[in-house]
Amino acid sequence: MFDETNEYIRTKGAEYDTKKVAFSERLFNQAKLEQRQLAAKYAATAGARPDLAGDDFYYLGMLHWIADNLDGTAQALRKFIAVDGADPARRQTARSIVVVVLAKQKKLDDAETLLAEYLKAVPKKLTERARMEGELAKAYQAQKDFVRMAPHAEADYEASKSLLADPTSRSRGLDEILDAGMLVFEAWRDGGNQNKADLWLDDMRATAATVSSSTFYYYAVDQKIKYLIETGRKPQALAYYAATLGSIGKDLSDKDSQTDAATRLKKREKHYKLLGETAPELPNIDQWFPGERKTLTDLRGKVVLLDFWATWCGPCFDAFPSLIEWQQDFGPEGLQILGVTRYYGEANGLPSDNLSELIYMKSFRQRERLPYDFVVGKDQSMQMLYGATALPTAVLIDRKGIVRYAEPGTSSMRLVQMRDMIVKLLAEK
């Protein structure tokens, strides 16, 4: 039962390959749901047996784990851990999963005890160590206990870093080390240790250079620049930016990585210069509807989100559910969203004059039930002023009229970051 469930995603992928159907994100999510349902069914069947013993508890626990039944996972795997003569590797895996479960359930003292048992035993796997330490770090972060968060985040980072030595784990290791590195940075940043936060971002950049990862390198540098600005060190941030552009050729070993990192950073220059500055007024506005036209100065005292978008921009639509929710939930607290766009000479995929495009925009707003005003520019002036050359781009302006956030693109992670920043800025009076 476990083997069938564990291989379910791979089996579905092979099935779609045979049918020559692309295994899309939607189909993957559907397969994951079906896998969880199958695991829950088999766990119920196996758990009802009166003669369970030995490895049975391990596989029952793993079925509960796939089914997202945390209580069932912990109960079954704890029984397996206590079995005399249990396979050492499986016992360690069972310990690692129970530690993760306990951390998710905020039973942190129990999780710490079991982690200590894991570290005393063999074999130890870097992937298991990273997962346990990372989950504990996140649990302490949720409790704002940054002192206890930091050592777990650092252990997660070091374990993830070691995965880079294995070429077969490099891609996964890069993703994990980036997440782990940010956890360490956040622990020191939110704990008020500016020096250690700086040093950790420098370590992330150095690690990225070692493996010549342009994505990792860009992310570490981008975070350092934004952090320097956020902490009132903008001249240092801009000097760091300029120095980095000059050293990319030395830091990254291959030309493609050098070009990619430099291109990404150069696209961010306008945003770096805007951050921490008074938001410039939106120029060359042609239409503002359905509300009355205002200046950004008029909106002082509110948190303003400028959402640069277009009616033809598919990724822009991904943010609509969040934008609707935020305007409804946070509007009474002082959030004002503005959908900023311009005439593109098309409406619903067809060539159009400005009047027809404007009519389409108004109907589009009503159809999508967007509860905030649209600002339509006569030309590209607004986009160029705010560095919104890639759509969507979001800019957050605080109650004092200062630009505090400017990011292109949309993703689930980006939307979480935006919401967190909105909550932070609303809390500032």
C-alpha positions as CSV (number, residue, x, y, z in Angstrom):
1,M,0.0,0.0,0.0
2,F,2.8,2.4,0.9
3,D,4.7,1.7,-2.3
4,E,1.7,2.3,-4.5
5,T,0.9,5.6,-2.7
6,N,4.5,6.7,-2.6
7,E,4.9,6.2,-6.4
8,Y,1.5,7.6,-7.3
9,I,2.8,11.0,-8.6
10,R,5.5,9.2,-10.7
11,T,2.9,6.8,-12.0
12,K,0.5,9.6,-13.0
13,G,3.3,11.4,-14.7
14,A,4.2,8.3,-16.8
15,E,0.5,7.9,-17.6
16,Y,0.3,11.4,-18.9
17,D,3.5,10.9,-20.9
18,T,2.1,7.9,-22.6
19,K,-1.0,9.9,-23.5
20,K,1.2,12.8,-24.6
21,V,-0.5,15.1,-22.1
22,A,1.7,17.8,-20.6
23,F,1.9,17.3,-16.8
24,S,0.8,20.9,-15.9
25,E,0.8,22.4,-12.4
26,R,-3.0,21.9,-12.3
27,L,-2.6,18.2,-13.1
28,F,0.2,17.9,-10.6
29,N,-1.9,19.5,-7.8
30,Q,-4.8,17.2,-8.7
31,A,-2.4,14.1,-8.5
32,K,-1.2,15.3,-5.1
33,L,-4.8,15.5,-3.9
34,E,-5.5,12.1,-5.2
35,Q,-2.3,10.8,-3.5
36,R,-3.3,12.2,-0.2
37,Q,-6.8,10.7,-0.5
38,L,-5.3,7.3,-1.4
39,A,-2.9,7.5,1.5
40,A,-5.7,8.3,4.0
41,K,-7.8,5.4,2.7
42,Y,-4.9,2.9,3.0
43,A,-3.9,4.3,6.4
44,A,-7.5,3.7,7.7
45,T,-7.4,0.2,6.3
46,A,-4.0,-0.7,7.8
47,G,-4.7,1.0,11.1
48,A,-7.7,-1.1,11.6
49,R,-5.6,-4.3,11.6
50,P,-5.2,-5.8,15.1
51,D,-1.9,-7.5,14.3
52,L,0.4,-4.5,13.5
53,A,4.0,-5.0,14.5
54,G,7.5,-3.8,13.7
55,D,7.8,-2.2,10.2
56,D,4.0,-2.1,10.0
57,F,4.1,1.0,12.2
58,Y,6.7,2.6,10.0
59,Y,4.7,2.2,6.8
60,L,1.4,3.2,8.6
61,G,3.1,6.4,9.8
62,M,4.4,7.1,6.3
63,L,0.9,6.7,4.9
64,H,-0.4,9.2,7.5
65,W,2.4,11.5,6.6
66,I,1.5,11.5,2.9
67,A,-2.1,12.0,3.9
68,D,-1.2,15.1,6.0
69,N,-2.5,13.5,9.2
70,L,0.0,14.8,11.7
71,D,-1.4,13.1,14.8
72,G,-1.6,9.7,13.0
73,T,2.0,10.2,11.7
74,A,3.5,10.9,15.1
75,Q,1.5,8.1,16.9
76,A,2.5,5.4,14.4
77,L,6.2,6.5,14.0
78,R,6.7,6.8,17.7
79,K,5.6,3.2,18.0
80,F,8.1,2.2,15.3
81,I,10.9,4.1,17.0
82,A,10.3,2.1,20.2
83,V,10.5,-1.3,18.3
84,D,13.5,-3.4,19.4
85,G,15.8,-4.1,16.5
86,A,14.2,-1.6,14.1
87,D,16.3,-0.8,11.0
88,P,18.6,2.2,12.1
89,A,18.0,4.2,8.9
90,R,14.3,3.9,9.1
91,R,14.3,4.7,12.8
92,Q,16.3,7.9,12.0
93,T,13.9,8.8,9.2
94,A,11.0,8.2,11.6
95,R,12.6,10.5,14.2
96,S,13.2,13.2,11.7
97,I,9.5,13.2,10.5
98,V,8.2,13.2,14.1
99,V,10.5,16.2,14.9
100,V,8.9,18.1,11.9
101,V,5.4,17.1,13.0
102,L,6.1,18.3,16.6
103,A,7.5,21.6,15.3
104,K,4.5,22.1,13.1
105,Q,2.3,21.4,16.2
106,K,4.4,23.9,18.2
107,K,5.4,21.1,20.7
108,L,8.9,22.5,20.6
109,D,10.4,21.0,23.8
110,D,9.4,17.5,22.6
111,A,10.8,18.3,19.2
112,E,14.1,19.5,20.7
113,T,14.4,16.3,22.7
114,L,13.8,14.0,19.7
115,L,16.2,16.1,17.6
116,A,18.9,15.5,20.2
117,E,18.2,11.8,20.0
118,Y,18.5,11.9,16.2
119,L,21.9,13.7,16.4
120,K,23.3,11.1,18.8
121,A,22.3,8.2,16.5
122,V,23.4,7.0,13.1
123,P,23.0,7.3,10.2
124,K,22.4,11.0,9.8
125,K,21.2,12.4,6.5
126,L,21.8,16.0,5.5
127,T,18.3,16.3,3.9
128,E,16.7,15.1,7.2
129,R,18.8,17.4,9.3
130,A,18.0,20.4,7.1
131,R,14.3,19.6,7.2
132,M,14.2,19.3,11.0
133,E,16.3,22.4,11.7
134,G,14.3,24.5,9.2
135,E,11.0,23.5,10.6
136,L,12.1,24.3,14.1
137,A,13.5,27.7,13.0
138,K,10.1,28.6,11.4
139,A,8.3,27.5,14.5
140,Y,10.4,29.8,16.7
141,Q,10.1,32.6,14.1
142,A,6.3,32.3,14.4
143,Q,6.7,32.8,18.2
144,K,9.1,35.7,17.6
145,D,11.7,33.9,19.6
146,F,14.6,34.9,17.4
147,V,17.3,33.8,19.9
148,R,16.2,30.2,19.6
149,M,15.4,30.5,16.0
150,A,18.9,31.5,14.9
151,P,20.9,28.4,15.8
152,H,18.4,26.1,14.1
153,A,18.3,28.3,11.0
154,E,22.1,28.3,10.9
155,A,22.2,24.4,11.2
156,D,19.6,24.2,8.4
157,Y,21.8,26.5,6.3
158,E,25.0,24.5,6.9
159,A,23.3,21.2,6.1
160,S,21.8,22.6,2.9
161,K,25.2,24.1,2.0
162,S,26.8,20.6,2.3
163,L,24.2,19.3,-0.2
164,L,26.0,21.4,-2.9
165,A,28.9,19.0,-2.8
166,D,26.8,16.3,-4.4
167,P,26.2,17.2,-8.1
168,T,22.9,15.2,-8.1
169,S,21.6,17.3,-5.2
170,R,22.9,20.7,-6.5
171,S,19.6,22.0,-7.9
172,R,17.7,21.0,-4.8
173,G,20.5,22.2,-2.6
174,L,20.5,25.6,-4.2
175,D,16.8,26.0,-3.5
176,E,17.1,24.8,0.1
177,I,20.2,26.9,0.9
178,L,18.5,30.0,-0.4
179,D,15.5,29.4,1.9
180,A,17.7,28.5,4.8
181,G,20.0,31.5,4.3
182,M,17.0,33.8,4.3
183,L,15.8,32.2,7.6
184,V,19.1,33.0,9.2
185,F,19.1,36.5,7.8
186,E,15.5,37.0,9.1
187,A,16.5,35.7,12.6
188,W,19.3,38.2,12.9
189,R,17.4,41.1,11.2
190,D,14.3,40.7,13.3
191,G,16.4,40.0,16.4
192,G,18.0,43.4,15.9
193,N,21.5,42.2,15.1
194,Q,22.3,44.3,12.0
195,N,25.9,43.3,11.8
196,K,25.2,39.6,11.7
197,A,22.4,40.1,9.3
198,D,24.8,41.9,6.9
199,L,27.4,39.2,7.3
200,W,24.9,36.4,6.5
201,L,23.9,38.1,3.3
202,D,27.6,38.4,2.4
203,D,28.0,34.6,3.1
204,M,25.1,33.8,0.8
205,R,26.6,35.9,-2.0
206,A,30.0,34.2,-1.5
207,T,28.3,30.7,-1.6
208,A,26.4,31.7,-4.8
209,A,29.7,32.8,-6.3
210,T,31.3,29.5,-5.4
211,V,28.7,27.5,-7.4
212,S,28.4,30.3,-10.0
213,S,24.6,30.5,-9.6
214,S,23.4,33.8,-11.1
215,T,19.9,33.4,-9.5
216,F,21.3,32.8,-6.0
217,Y,23.9,35.6,-6.5
218,Y,21.3,38.1,-7.6
219,Y,19.0,37.3,-4.8
220,A,21.7,37.7,-2.1
221,V,22.9,41.0,-3.5
222,D,19.3,42.3,-4.0
223,Q,18.4,41.5,-0.4
224,K,21.6,43.2,0.9
225,I,20.9,46.4,-1.1
226,K,17.2,46.5,0.1
227,Y,18.3,45.8,3.7
228,L,20.9,48.6,3.7
229,I,18.2,51.0,2.4
230,E,15.7,49.7,4.9
231,T,18.1,50.4,7.8
232,G,18.9,53.9,6.8
233,R,22.1,53.2,4.9
234,K,21.1,54.2,1.4
235,P,24.4,55.8,0.3
236,Q,26.2,52.6,1.4
237,A,23.5,50.5,-0.5
238,L,24.1,52.4,-3.8
239,A,27.9,52.2,-3.4
240,Y,27.5,48.4,-2.8
241,Y,25.3,48.2,-5.9
242,A,27.9,49.9,-8.0
243,A,30.8,47.9,-6.6
244,T,28.9,44.6,-7.2
245,L,28.3,45.5,-10.9
246,G,32.0,46.0,-11.2
247,S,32.9,42.7,-9.5
248,I,30.4,40.3,-11.1
249,G,33.1,39.2,-13.6
250,K,35.4,38.2,-10.8
251,D,32.7,36.6,-8.6
252,L,31.0,34.4,-11.2
253,S,33.0,32.0,-13.3
254,D,31.1,31.7,-16.5
255,K,29.9,34.4,-19.0
256,D,26.2,33.4,-19.0
257,S,26.0,33.7,-15.2
258,Q,27.8,37.0,-15.3
259,T,25.4,38.4,-18.0
260,D,22.3,37.1,-16.2
261,A,23.2,38.5,-12.8
262,A,24.3,41.9,-14.3
263,T,21.1,42.2,-16.4
264,R,18.9,41.4,-13.4
265,L,20.6,44.0,-11.2
266,K,20.6,46.7,-13.8
267,K,16.8,46.3,-14.2
268,R,16.5,47.0,-10.5
269,E,18.5,50.3,-10.5
270,K,15.4,52.5,-10.7
271,H,13.8,50.7,-7.8
272,Y,16.9,51.0,-5.6
273,K,17.0,54.7,-6.2
274,L,13.3,55.1,-5.4
275,L,13.4,53.1,-2.2
276,G,13.5,55.3,0.9
277,E,12.6,58.4,-1.1
278,T,9.4,60.5,-1.4
279,A,7.2,58.9,-4.0
280,P,7.2,61.0,-7.2
281,E,3.8,62.2,-8.4
282,L,2.3,60.1,-11.3
283,P,2.8,62.2,-14.5
284,N,0.6,62.5,-17.6
285,I,-2.5,60.9,-16.2
286,D,-5.4,60.8,-18.7
287,Q,-8.1,59.1,-16.8
288,W,-8.8,58.2,-13.1
289,F,-11.9,56.2,-12.4
290,P,-14.3,55.6,-10.8
291,G,-13.1,57.8,-8.0
292,E,-11.9,61.4,-8.1
293,R,-8.4,62.1,-9.3
294,K,-5.9,62.7,-6.4
295,T,-2.2,63.3,-6.0
296,L,0.0,61.0,-4.0
297,T,0.4,64.0,-1.7
298,D,-3.4,64.0,-1.2
299,L,-3.1,60.3,-0.1
300,R,-0.6,60.9,2.7
301,G,-1.8,59.2,5.8
302,K,-2.7,56.1,3.7
303,V,-0.6,53.1,2.6
304,V,-0.7,53.2,-1.2
305,L,-0.2,50.2,-3.4
306,L,0.6,51.1,-7.0
307,D,-0.2,48.0,-9.1
308,F,1.3,48.5,-12.6
309,W,-0.5,46.2,-14.9
310,A,-2.2,45.8,-18.3
311,T,-5.4,44.1,-19.6
312,W,-3.3,41.8,-21.8
313,C,-0.9,40.8,-19.0
314,G,-1.8,37.2,-17.9
315,P,0.5,37.1,-14.8
316,C,-1.1,40.4,-13.7
317,F,-4.4,38.6,-13.3
318,D,-2.9,36.1,-10.8
319,A,-2.7,39.0,-8.2
320,F,-6.4,40.0,-8.6
321,P,-7.8,37.7,-5.9
322,S,-5.2,39.0,-3.4
323,L,-5.7,42.7,-4.4
324,I,-9.5,42.4,-4.0
325,E,-9.1,40.7,-0.6
326,W,-6.5,43.3,0.6
327,Q,-8.6,46.3,-0.5
328,Q,-11.7,44.9,1.3
329,D,-9.9,43.8,4.4
330,F,-7.3,46.6,4.8
331,G,-9.1,49.5,3.2
332,P,-10.8,50.5,6.4
333,E,-7.3,50.5,8.1
334,G,-5.9,52.9,5.4
335,L,-4.9,50.9,2.4
336,Q,-5.5,52.5,-1.0
337,I,-4.8,50.3,-4.1
338,L,-4.4,52.0,-7.5
339,G,-4.3,50.0,-10.7
340,V,-1.9,51.9,-12.9
341,T,-1.9,51.3,-16.6
342,R,-1.7,53.1,-19.9
343,Y,-3.0,52.9,-23.5
344,Y,-1.5,50.0,-25.4
345,G,-3.5,50.4,-28.6
346,E,-5.5,47.2,-28.1
347,A,-8.6,46.0,-26.4
348,N,-9.5,42.3,-25.9
349,G,-6.7,41.3,-28.2
350,L,-7.8,43.6,-31.1
351,P,-6.3,47.0,-32.3
352,S,-8.1,49.9,-30.6
353,D,-8.1,53.6,-30.3
354,N,-7.9,55.2,-26.8
355,L,-11.6,55.7,-26.4
356,S,-12.5,52.1,-27.2
357,E,-9.6,50.9,-25.0
358,L,-10.9,53.0,-22.1
359,I,-14.4,51.6,-22.5
360,Y,-12.9,48.1,-22.4
361,M,-10.9,49.0,-19.3
362,K,-14.0,50.1,-17.5
363,S,-16.0,47.0,-18.5
364,F,-12.9,44.9,-17.5
365,R,-12.9,46.4,-14.0
366,Q,-16.6,45.7,-13.5
367,R,-16.3,42.2,-14.9
368,E,-13.4,41.3,-12.6
369,R,-15.1,43.1,-9.6
370,L,-11.9,45.1,-8.8
371,P,-12.8,47.4,-5.9
372,Y,-10.1,50.0,-6.4
373,D,-9.5,52.9,-8.8
374,F,-7.8,52.7,-12.2
375,V,-5.2,55.3,-13.2
376,V,-4.6,55.5,-17.0
377,G,-1.6,57.2,-18.4
378,K,-1.3,59.0,-21.7
379,D,2.1,57.4,-22.4
380,Q,4.8,55.4,-20.7
381,S,5.8,58.2,-18.3
382,M,4.4,56.6,-15.1
383,Q,5.9,53.2,-15.9
384,M,9.3,54.6,-16.7
385,L,9.3,56.9,-13.6
386,Y,8.7,53.9,-11.3
387,G,10.8,51.3,-13.2
388,A,7.7,49.3,-14.1
389,T,9.1,48.1,-17.4
390,A,8.1,44.5,-16.4
391,L,4.5,43.7,-15.7
392,P,3.2,43.3,-13.1
393,T,5.2,45.6,-10.8
394,A,4.1,46.6,-7.3
395,V,5.1,49.7,-5.4
396,L,4.2,50.3,-1.8
397,I,4.2,53.8,-0.4
398,D,3.9,54.4,3.4
399,R,1.7,56.8,5.3
400,K,4.4,59.5,5.0
401,G,4.7,59.2,1.3
402,I,7.9,57.2,1.2
403,V,8.5,54.3,-1.2
404,R,9.1,51.2,0.9
405,Y,8.7,48.3,-1.5
406,A,9.2,48.0,-5.3
407,E,9.1,44.5,-6.9
408,P,8.4,43.1,-10.4
409,G,6.6,39.8,-11.0
410,T,4.0,37.8,-9.3
411,S,4.2,34.5,-7.4
412,S,2.7,33.0,-4.3
413,M,5.9,34.0,-2.4
414,R,5.8,37.5,-3.8
415,L,2.1,37.9,-2.7
416,V,3.0,36.7,0.8
417,Q,5.8,39.3,0.9
418,M,3.5,42.1,-0.3
419,R,0.8,41.2,2.3
420,D,3.4,41.2,5.1
421,M,4.7,44.6,4.0
422,I,1.2,46.0,3.8
423,V,0.5,44.8,7.4
424,K,3.8,46.3,8.5
425,L,3.2,49.7,6.9
426,L,-0.4,49.9,8.2
427,A,0.9,49.3,11.7
428,E,3.2,52.4,11.4
429,K,1.4,55.5,12.5
